[in-house]
Amino acid sequence: MELPEAGEIRRAVQLALAEDLGSGDVTTRATVPETATATALMRAREPLVVAGLTLVEAAFRELSAAVQTDRVARDGQRAAAGATLLRVSGPAWAILGAERVALNFVQRLSGVATLTARYVAAVQGTRVRILDTRKTTPGWRHWEKYAVTCGGGVNHRFGLYDQVLIKDNHLAALREESPNPIAAAVRRARASCPQLPVEVEADTLAQVEQAVAAGADKILLDNMPADQLRAAVRLVAGRAQTEASGGVTLATVRALAETGVDFISVGALTHSAPAVDIGLDFEVG
């Protein structure tokens, strides 16, 4: 996923700055001359995968067009502890005023990218691709899904509008349908949204059979142990793509990948990724 257009980036930055600055940065106004200039270095304080530098630059420039930024790293790049990511120079008021917002963006998004990269590395050598989910921070979905791609992951559907995903609650609502809820749901989805891929969530091998028979493009194998996943992959036999999902961790993802599924979706990439440690330090002397 690409970053959104400049207008959307600016709106996100403006909202974050308004929340932080309020009526103004009282500490900086009280202590630092308005004419002061400075240079600061943004550095990784732990090994990480970079994501979000465009938002960082936008935050500083929103407070002053005189701020200059020089990227030393790029999004998607691995950075060692101590590595410089960005140099910022210009009015000290602007750098101090935007510092926390800039760090919030880059720490959070680099955290998502870094965790994603760990999952991707854990399944290296298998056919599996790591997917994200819709379990994102409200208002941050575009940024977090972008960060997943920086870490080598693949985006699942962006929202409820760009892919059909028939889940257990949909099927429960269709429990009286004939010949079975899955067949009825897929048939209706094809008629209503012929341009969209159709995925069906299956909790059992019987539902996997029904999804294949109904012509689903992808089958989400929900909370299945490894032996059941292998049986499901054999049953599907290439007639649909398969996605393992549910409670996936770094400790379990390799075993799931070795069952032969095509994708593994991991909600933790976005709902549980810890922010990484990145600092902004003024150069002195």
N, C-alpha and C positions, 0 to 999 in steps of 0.2 A: 504494500500500500504506500502510495506517495503522500507526502505532506499536503494539507489542503492549500488552497490559494491564499495569497497574501492577506486579503481582507479578513478571512476567517482567523488566520494567525494573529492579526492585529487585534481583533475583537477579544480573543482569548487572553492576550497579554494585557489589554486595557482593563478587562474585568479583574484579573489577578492584581494588577497594580492598584486599582481603585480600592480593592479590599484591604490591601496592605498599607497604602499611604494615607487613606482617609483625607483629612484636611491638610496633611503635610508631614514630612519627616522632622519632628520637633528636635530630635537630638542633633541631626546634621545641621539644621538651620541655626541652632544655638551655638554650635562649636566650630563649624568649618566655614571659612570665608566663601562667599558665593563665587569668587573668581578662582578658587583653587582648582588645580588640575592634578590628575593622578594616572598612574598605570597600575593595572592589577593583572595577576595571572590566575586563571582557573585551572586547578590541578586535581588529578585523581589521587585519592588517599588510600585506595585499595585497587586491586586488579578489577577491571570492568570492561564492558562493551558500551561504547558511547552512543547516546541517542538524545536528540532534542536541542542541538546547538542552534538551529534556526530560531527557535523560541527564545533562547538565551539572548541572541543578538537583537531580536525584536524588542525584548524587554528593555535593554539598555538604550536602544535608539528611540524608543517611545518617549523617554524622558529627556533626551537631547539628541538632535541630529548631529551634534558635534562629536558624539562618541564614535570612536573607531575600534573595530574588532578585527582580529587576525586569527583565523583558525589554525591551530597547530595539528589538531586531530580532525577526523571526519566521522559522521554518524556511521555506525556499523563496524568501526575499527576497535580492535582490542587495545586497551591502554594499561600499562603497568602502574603499580603504585608509585606516585611521585611524578608521573608524566604530566606535562602541560597540555591542556586541551584547547585553551583559548587565551589570547592576550587582549585586554581591554584598556583603552586609554581615552582620556577626555575629561570633561568637567567632573570633579569629585562628587558634587551633589547628585548627579545622574547615576554615577556608578554605585554610590552608597544607597540611593533610593531604590534601585532596581535589583540590588544584590540578592535579597532573599527570594524574590519571585523567580529570578533567573536560576538560582540554585534549586528551588523547588521543582521547576520543570526538568532540569537536567538530571537531578538526583533520582527523581521518580522514574523518568523514562529510561535512563540508563540502567536502573534497577530492573525494569521489565526486560530490557534487551539482554542484560547479563544473565538473568534467570533463564530466559529462553535459550540462550547459547549453551547453558549447562544441560538442558534437556536435549537439545540437538546433538551435542557431543555424546550424550549417554546412549543414543541410538545409532551412532555412526557405524556404517557398514551394513545396516539393514535397509530395507526399502521404505521404511516409515518416514513420513513427514509429520512434523509437530504442528498442530493447529491451536489457535487461540479459541476463545468463546466470547459470549456476550456478557460475561461476568466482569464488567469494567467499571471504573469509577464514573458516576454520572457526570456527563459533560466532557469527559476526557477520552471517550472511546476512540476517536480518530487518532489522537496522539499515542494512546497505549497500543492500538493495533499497528500503528506505524513502528513503534518501538519493537514489537514482536518481530517484524520483518528485519529490523536492524540486527536482531539476534539470530537470524537464520530460520525463523519460524514462518508459517504460512497462515494467512488470514482465513478464518471460517467466514460465514455470512456476517455482513456488517450490522444488519438489523433484521427486523421482521419482514422486510419488503423485498429482499434480493435473493432469497432462496426459500423453497418450501421445506420445512422440517416438521414432520408429523410425529408428535411426541405422545407420551403415555396418556396425558390428559385429553388430547384430541381423540385418541382411540377410546378412552373411557366414555366420552360424549357420544361416540358412535357404536356403543356396545351392542345395540340391537340390529345393526346393519347386516345385510346379507351380501355375499357369502361370508364375509368377516369384516371387521372394522378396517383393517389395513387395506384390503382390496377396494372398499368403498372410498376410503380417504384418498388413495392414490388416483383412483378414477376421477374423482371430483377435482383434485389438484391439477391433473393433466388438462381437464376441460377448462378450468378457470385460469390457469397460468401456464399455457403451453410453452412459453419461452423460458421458464425457470427450471433448474434442476430440482428433483424431488428426492428427499432423504426421509427414511423411516427409522424411528427408534424401535429397537427390538430388545426385549428382556429375556426372551427364551428362543431356543432353536426352532420351535414351532412358528414363532413370529418371524424369524429369519426366512423360513421357507415361504411364508405368506408374502413377505416383502419382495422376495425374488420373483415369485409367481406374478405379483402385481406389476412388476417392471420398474421397481424403484431404481434410481440412479446410484444411490448410496444407502448403506444400512449402518446406523449407529448402534453398536453393540454395547449396551449400557450395563456397567458394573458386572461384567462377566469375568470370571477367573480365567487364567491362561489356558487351561485345558478346554474350556468351553469356547474360548475365542478360536482356538485351533480347529475345533469341530465346526464352528460357524464359517470360517474361511474355506474349509473343505466343502461345506454345503453350498456356499455361494459360487465357488469354482469360477471366479472371474466374471460372473454375469452382472455384478455390481461392485462398486468400490465399498470397502469396509473401513469403519472408524471405531476404534476402541475409545470408551469414555467412562468417566466416573471414578473419582478418588485416586487419580494417577499421581504418583510421587516420583522423585528421583530414584528412590530405592526400588520401585516396581516397573519403571517405564521400559527398561531393557528387556525384561522377561515378556512384557506385553508386545514389544516390537518384534520379538523372535517368533511370535505366533503366525506371522505372515499378513497381518492387517496392513492396509494402505496408509492409514492416518491414525494418530493418537491425539485427541483433544485434551487440553490441560487448562482448566479454569484458573489454576494457581498462577499461571503466567501473568495475569492481570489483577486477580483479586488478592494475591498474597505475596507478590514480589516485594522484597524489602528495598527501600531506597538505598542507593550506594553512597559512599562517603566522598564527596567532592567539595573542595574549598575554594574560596576566592580571597587571595591575599594581595594587599597593596605592596608594590615594590618600594623599598626605602633606600634612599641614598642614590 
